[in-house]
């Protein structure tokens, strides 16, 4: 891990309820810490610009880029995954601040390990941590001269003003949209009055829709798969930060909206094999005979510098219809081509014919836009 000295987003996460566990069941406290450490270790294996240090029941995260004002979304999505993966057994509370931060590795000796962490951002995050609700993620310090709306994150449904007089903003990570915030906050207030266990049940129940899975491909490479829906953007933002992604983001959102039980995976292996794969999650109501069809891949989207290259599980004769719609198709010789897919459909990042793109994508899922 490199030394850092600059302005960045810093987060401080604390494992809630550990003191009570120490007093009642020390062995359970050890299990909680073990899960905390292993979860953070596993998450740091995913390529992203976030560094982490764990000390006892606390963790410090920072984006390893100077003056990264516009990258709040990256660290918030990372923290959401951390909070989610600690459930259903444990809650965290996390505070986030922007400002000066310094991390330096110091000379180490036998039986002494030293790391220096200083800076206003770290102090702001640390000092406010015990003032927020268990399970919450709260932004306690914005960049100087910047408002919440300046961060281009205002449309994210999980953000809600928490303490306007102090300029704090809470990331309501456990809901899907703004309409659910009021109900969630009410239930959280009731759970806080009741018991700590009730609060854990609330967060666990609100997040049973999303689990991130790391798969190993036949070539021995890692790919990342959502149990249901889309992967958090932090799984692929770092790998694709030098690529145009506006069209990709639009397609992903429309697919999720148009295709029930959609699941997404991302393979970041090499520059030539950065692609998204899409399936339909098997339903319990589907007969055993048809389950295999529902579990197969339906589409691949390869991200190229100048275009998206798409392979679809539809009759290859449809390639001529796609060409008549104004797109180029250059069939490949890959496994999908041998399985009679349409392969090599080239969609420029600059296209504005989203309706036609979605028409053919959805055909692979037997859906209508």
C-alpha positions as CSV (number, residue, x, y, z in Angstrom):
1,X,0.0,0.0,0.0
2,X,1.4,3.3,-1.1
3,X,1.9,6.4,1.1
4,X,-0.7,9.1,0.6
5,X,-0.8,12.8,1.3
6,X,-3.6,14.9,-0.2
7,X,-7.3,15.6,-0.2
8,X,-9.7,12.6,-0.5
9,X,-12.8,10.9,0.8
10,X,-12.1,9.0,4.1
11,X,-14.5,6.7,5.9
12,X,-14.4,5.3,9.5
13,X,-16.4,2.1,10.2
14,X,-17.0,0.8,13.7
15,X,-18.3,-2.7,14.5
16,X,-21.5,-2.1,16.6
17,X,-22.1,-3.9,19.9
18,X,-18.7,-5.5,20.3
19,X,-18.2,-4.2,23.8
20,X,-21.4,-6.0,24.9
21,X,-20.2,-9.2,23.3
22,X,-16.9,-9.0,25.1
23,X,-18.7,-8.7,28.4
24,X,-21.3,-11.5,27.8
25,X,-19.6,-13.9,25.3
26,X,-15.9,-13.3,24.5
27,X,-15.9,-16.2,22.1
28,X,-18.7,-14.5,20.1
29,X,-16.8,-11.3,20.0
30,X,-13.8,-13.1,18.5
31,X,-16.2,-14.5,15.8
32,X,-17.5,-11.0,15.1
33,X,-13.9,-9.7,14.6
34,X,-13.0,-12.6,12.4
35,X,-15.9,-12.0,10.1
36,X,-15.1,-8.2,10.1
37,X,-11.5,-8.8,9.1
38,X,-12.2,-11.5,6.5
39,X,-15.0,-9.5,4.9
40,X,-12.8,-6.5,4.4
41,X,-9.9,-8.7,3.2
42,X,-12.2,-10.3,0.6
43,X,-13.5,-7.0,-0.6
44,X,-10.0,-5.5,-1.0
45,X,-9.2,-8.3,-3.5
46,X,-11.6,-6.6,-5.9
47,X,-9.7,-4.0,-8.0
48,X,-10.7,-0.5,-6.9
49,X,-9.1,2.7,-5.8
50,X,-10.0,2.2,-2.1
51,X,-7.4,1.4,0.5
52,X,-8.1,0.1,4.0
53,X,-6.6,-0.3,7.4
54,X,-8.3,-2.4,10.1
55,X,-7.5,-1.9,13.8
56,X,-9.4,-3.9,16.4
57,X,-13.1,-3.3,15.8
58,X,-12.6,-0.3,13.5
59,X,-11.7,0.2,9.8
60,X,-10.4,3.2,7.9
61,X,-11.0,3.5,4.2
62,X,-9.8,6.2,1.7
63,X,-9.8,6.7,-2.0
64,X,-6.2,6.5,-3.2
65,X,-6.5,9.5,-5.5
66,X,-5.9,13.2,-4.7
67,X,-8.7,15.8,-5.2
68,X,-11.3,13.1,-6.0
69,X,-14.3,15.3,-5.1
70,X,-16.6,13.7,-7.6
71,X,-16.0,10.1,-6.5
72,X,-18.1,10.0,-3.4
73,X,-20.3,7.3,-5.1
74,X,-17.3,5.0,-5.3
75,X,-16.7,4.9,-1.6
76,X,-20.4,4.8,-0.7
77,X,-21.1,1.8,-2.8
78,X,-18.0,0.1,-1.3
79,X,-19.3,0.8,2.2
80,X,-22.8,-0.4,1.2
81,X,-21.3,-3.8,0.3
82,X,-19.4,-4.0,3.5
83,X,-22.5,-3.2,5.7
84,X,-24.5,-5.7,3.7
85,X,-21.9,-8.6,3.9
86,X,-21.8,-8.2,7.7
87,X,-25.5,-9.0,7.9
88,X,-27.5,-10.7,9.3
89,X,-25.3,-11.1,12.4
90,X,-23.6,-7.8,12.8
91,X,-24.1,-4.1,12.2
92,X,-21.6,-1.3,11.5
93,X,-21.9,2.4,11.7
94,X,-19.8,4.5,9.2
95,X,-19.0,8.1,8.9
96,X,-17.5,9.7,5.7
97,X,-15.6,13.0,5.4
98,X,-13.7,14.8,2.7
99,X,-10.5,16.7,3.5
100,X,-6.8,16.4,4.0
101,X,-5.5,12.9,4.8
102,X,-2.0,11.5,5.3
103,X,-1.0,7.8,5.5
104,X,2.6,6.9,5.9
105,X,4.3,3.6,6.5
106,X,7.0,3.9,9.2
107,X,10.1,1.9,10.0
108,X,9.2,-1.3,11.7
109,X,11.1,-3.3,14.3
110,X,10.5,-6.8,15.8
111,X,7.4,-6.7,18.0
112,X,6.5,-3.2,16.7
113,X,4.3,-2.3,13.7
114,X,3.7,1.4,12.9
115,X,1.5,3.3,10.5
116,X,0.9,7.0,10.7
117,X,-2.6,8.3,9.9
118,X,-3.4,12.0,10.3
119,X,-5.6,14.6,8.7
120,X,-8.8,16.6,9.1
121,X,-10.9,14.1,7.1
122,X,-9.9,11.2,9.4
123,X,-10.6,13.3,12.5
124,X,-14.0,14.4,11.2
125,X,-15.0,10.9,10.4
126,X,-13.7,9.5,13.7
127,X,-15.1,12.2,16.0
128,X,-18.7,11.9,14.6
129,X,-18.9,8.1,14.5
130,X,-20.5,7.5,17.9
131,X,-23.1,10.1,17.2
132,X,-25.0,8.3,14.4
133,X,-27.4,5.4,14.4
134,X,-26.2,1.8,14.3
135,X,-26.2,0.5,10.8
136,X,-26.0,4.0,9.3
137,X,-23.6,5.5,6.7
138,X,-23.4,9.3,7.2
139,X,-21.4,11.9,5.2
140,X,-20.3,14.3,8.0
141,X,-18.0,16.6,5.9
142,X,-18.4,17.8,2.3
143,X,-15.6,19.4,0.3
144,X,-15.1,23.1,1.2
145,X,-17.4,25.3,-0.9
146,X,-19.3,22.3,-2.2
147,X,-23.0,21.6,-1.7
148,X,-24.6,18.1,-1.8
149,X,-26.1,18.9,-5.2
150,X,-22.6,19.8,-6.6
151,X,-21.6,16.2,-6.2
152,X,-23.8,14.9,-9.0
153,X,-25.2,12.3,-6.6
154,X,-28.5,13.9,-5.9
155,X,-30.5,11.5,-8.0
156,X,-29.2,8.5,-6.1
157,X,-32.3,7.2,-4.2
158,X,-30.4,6.1,-1.2
159,X,-29.3,9.6,-0.1
160,X,-31.3,11.6,2.3
161,X,-30.6,14.7,4.3
162,X,-30.2,13.6,7.9
163,X,-29.1,16.6,10.0
164,X,-29.4,19.7,7.8
165,X,-28.4,22.1,10.6
166,X,-25.0,20.3,10.8
167,X,-24.7,19.7,7.1
168,X,-24.8,15.9,7.5
169,X,-26.2,13.6,4.8
170,X,-27.2,10.0,5.4
171,X,-26.8,7.3,2.7
172,X,-29.9,5.2,3.1
173,X,-28.2,2.1,1.7
174,X,-30.9,-0.4,2.7
175,X,-33.7,0.9,0.4
176,X,-34.2,0.9,-3.3
177,X,-35.8,4.3,-3.9
178,X,-36.9,7.5,-2.3
179,X,-40.4,6.2,-1.7
180,X,-39.1,3.6,0.7
181,X,-37.1,6.0,2.9
182,X,-39.9,7.3,5.1
183,X,-41.1,3.8,6.0
184,X,-37.6,2.6,6.6
185,X,-36.7,5.5,8.9
186,X,-40.0,5.0,10.9
187,X,-39.3,1.3,11.3
188,X,-35.7,2.1,12.3
189,X,-36.8,4.5,14.9
190,X,-39.1,1.9,16.3
191,X,-36.4,-0.8,16.2
192,X,-33.9,1.6,18.0
193,X,-36.5,2.0,20.8
194,X,-37.0,-1.7,21.0
195,X,-33.8,-3.8,20.9
196,X,-30.5,-4.0,19.0
197,X,-31.6,-7.4,17.6
198,X,-34.7,-5.9,16.1
199,X,-32.5,-3.3,14.3
200,X,-30.3,-6.1,12.8
201,X,-33.5,-7.8,11.6
202,X,-34.6,-4.7,9.9
203,X,-31.4,-4.2,8.0
204,X,-31.2,-7.9,7.1
205,X,-34.7,-8.0,5.9
206,X,-34.3,-5.0,3.6
207,X,-31.2,-6.4,1.9
208,X,-32.1,-10.0,1.2
209,X,-32.3,-9.2,-2.5
210,X,-28.6,-8.7,-3.2
211,X,-25.6,-10.9,-2.6
212,X,-22.4,-10.5,-4.6
213,X,-20.7,-13.8,-5.7
214,X,-17.1,-14.3,-6.8
215,X,-16.9,-17.0,-9.4
216,X,-13.8,-18.7,-10.9
217,X,-14.0,-19.2,-14.7
218,X,-12.7,-22.3,-16.5
219,X,-9.6,-20.4,-17.3
220,X,-9.0,-19.7,-13.6
221,X,-9.9,-16.1,-13.7
222,X,-12.3,-14.2,-11.3
223,X,-15.7,-12.9,-12.4
224,X,-18.2,-11.1,-10.3
225,X,-21.9,-12.0,-10.3
226,X,-24.9,-10.5,-8.6
227,X,-27.4,-13.0,-7.1
228,X,-30.2,-10.9,-8.5
229,X,-30.2,-7.7,-10.5
230,X,-27.2,-5.6,-11.4
231,X,-23.8,-5.5,-9.8
232,X,-22.8,-2.4,-7.8
233,X,-20.9,-0.1,-10.1
234,X,-17.8,-0.3,-7.9
235,X,-17.1,-3.7,-9.3
236,X,-16.4,-2.3,-12.8
237,X,-15.9,1.4,-12.5
238,X,-12.1,1.2,-11.9
239,X,-11.6,-1.2,-14.8
240,X,-13.6,0.9,-17.2
241,X,-12.7,4.4,-16.1
242,X,-10.9,5.1,-19.4
243,X,-13.9,3.9,-21.5
244,X,-17.1,5.8,-22.5
245,X,-19.8,4.3,-20.2
246,X,-22.9,6.4,-20.8
247,X,-24.5,4.0,-23.3
248,X,-23.5,1.0,-21.1
249,X,-25.2,2.5,-18.0
250,X,-28.3,3.2,-20.0
251,X,-28.5,-0.3,-21.4
252,X,-27.9,-1.9,-17.9
253,X,-30.7,0.2,-16.3
254,X,-33.2,-0.6,-19.2
255,X,-32.4,-4.3,-19.1
256,X,-33.0,-4.4,-15.3
257,X,-36.3,-2.7,-15.8
258,X,-37.4,-4.8,-18.8
259,X,-36.2,-8.3,-17.8
260,X,-37.7,-9.9,-14.7
261,X,-35.2,-11.9,-12.6
262,X,-32.2,-10.5,-14.5
263,X,-28.7,-11.3,-13.1
264,X,-25.5,-9.7,-14.2
265,X,-21.9,-10.7,-14.1
266,X,-18.7,-8.9,-15.0
267,X,-15.4,-10.4,-16.1
268,X,-12.5,-7.9,-15.8
269,X,-9.8,-10.4,-16.9
270,X,-8.0,-8.6,-19.7
271,X,-8.3,-5.5,-21.9
272,X,-9.8,-7.7,-24.6
273,X,-12.1,-9.6,-22.3
274,X,-13.8,-7.0,-20.2
275,X,-17.4,-8.0,-20.6
276,X,-20.8,-8.2,-18.9
277,X,-22.9,-11.4,-19.1
278,X,-26.6,-11.7,-18.5
279,X,-28.9,-14.5,-17.4
280,X,-32.4,-15.0,-16.0
281,X,-32.5,-16.2,-12.4
282,X,-34.3,-19.5,-12.1
283,X,-37.7,-19.2,-10.5
284,X,-39.0,-21.8,-8.0
285,X,-42.2,-22.0,-10.1
286,X,-40.3,-23.2,-13.2
287,X,-40.3,-26.9,-13.9
288,X,-37.1,-28.9,-13.6
289,X,-37.2,-29.5,-17.4
290,X,-37.0,-25.8,-18.2
291,X,-34.6,-24.7,-15.4
292,X,-31.5,-25.3,-17.5
293,X,-32.8,-22.9,-20.2
294,X,-33.4,-20.2,-17.6
295,X,-29.9,-20.6,-16.1
296,X,-28.0,-20.2,-19.4
297,X,-26.4,-17.0,-20.5
298,X,-28.5,-14.9,-22.8
299,X,-26.2,-12.0,-23.8
300,X,-22.7,-10.7,-23.5
301,X,-21.7,-7.1,-23.8
302,X,-17.9,-6.6,-24.5
303,X,-16.7,-3.1,-23.8
304,X,-14.3,-1.7,-26.4
305,X,-12.9,1.8,-26.6
306,X,-15.0,2.8,-29.6
307,X,-18.1,0.6,-29.2
308,X,-20.0,-2.1,-27.4
309,X,-19.7,-5.5,-29.1
310,X,-22.7,-7.7,-28.3
311,X,-23.3,-11.4,-28.6
312,X,-27.0,-12.5,-28.4
313,X,-28.6,-15.9,-27.9
314,X,-30.9,-15.5,-30.9
315,X,-31.1,-17.2,-34.3
316,X,-28.0,-16.0,-36.3
317,X,-30.3,-15.3,-39.2
318,X,-31.5,-12.2,-37.3
319,X,-28.1,-10.7,-38.0
320,X,-29.4,-9.5,-41.4
321,X,-32.3,-7.7,-39.7
322,X,-29.9,-6.0,-37.3
323,X,-27.9,-4.8,-40.3
324,X,-31.1,-3.4,-41.9
325,X,-31.6,-1.5,-38.7
326,X,-28.4,0.4,-39.4
327,X,-25.8,-1.6,-37.3
328,X,-22.7,-3.5,-38.4
329,X,-22.4,-7.2,-37.5
330,X,-19.1,-9.0,-37.8
331,X,-19.6,-12.6,-36.9
332,X,-17.0,-14.2,-34.7
333,X,-15.7,-17.7,-34.3
334,X,-16.1,-18.0,-30.5
335,X,-18.0,-20.5,-28.5
336,X,-21.2,-18.5,-28.8
337,X,-20.9,-18.4,-32.6
338,X,-20.6,-22.2,-32.6
339,X,-23.7,-22.4,-30.5
340,X,-25.7,-20.5,-33.2
341,X,-25.8,-17.0,-31.5
342,X,-25.7,-13.7,-33.2
343,X,-22.1,-12.5,-32.5
344,X,-20.1,-9.4,-33.2
345,X,-23.0,-6.9,-33.2
346,X,-21.2,-3.5,-33.0
347,X,-23.0,-0.7,-31.3
348,X,-21.0,2.6,-31.3
349,X,-20.9,4.5,-27.9
350,X,-22.3,7.5,-29.8
351,X,-25.5,5.8,-31.0
352,X,-28.8,7.5,-30.1
353,X,-31.1,4.6,-31.3
354,X,-31.5,3.1,-27.9
355,X,-34.9,1.7,-28.7
356,X,-33.5,-0.6,-31.5
357,X,-30.6,-1.7,-29.3
358,X,-33.0,-2.7,-26.5
359,X,-35.4,-4.4,-29.0
360,X,-32.7,-6.9,-30.0
361,X,-31.3,-7.3,-26.5
362,X,-34.6,-8.1,-25.0
363,X,-35.3,-10.6,-27.8
364,X,-32.6,-12.8,-26.3
365,X,-34.7,-12.9,-23.1
366,X,-38.0,-13.4,-24.9
367,X,-39.1,-10.1,-23.4
368,X,-40.8,-7.0,-25.0
369,X,-39.5,-3.5,-24.2
